[in-house]
């Protein structure tokens, strides 16, 4: 997957916190598209207090600049890290406008978080 950094970061995240969210999104995307083997383990990530605050997020997937999936939440129902995880899964598999993301698409997918 291409490393794309986008989105407005209103919560005042550090570069390290942003990197953690993009790592979660990238690993979640590979995990859900490749059959969901194992479980999401938040303990595998350095979760700061800011990443545990409930927050609304959107995860947008693109290929070649074209929309491939986008799902988000308008209300802060889950911790920031969990919201990114859940919305990555939904953008990849549950955006009704697109078929689920396939493994052969992963190298071309750009992930945007806002």
BELNORBEL-V160778 format. One record per helix or strand of 3 or more residues. SS is the DSSP state (H for helix, E for strand). FROM is the first residue (numbers start at 0). TO is the last residue. If there is no record, write none. Layout:
BEGIN
ss={SS	SS}
from={FROM	FROM}
to={TO	TO}
END
This chain:
BEGIN
ss={H	H	H	E	E	H	H	E}
from={14	41	49	57	65	79	102	108}
to={32	43	51	62	71	92	107	112}
END
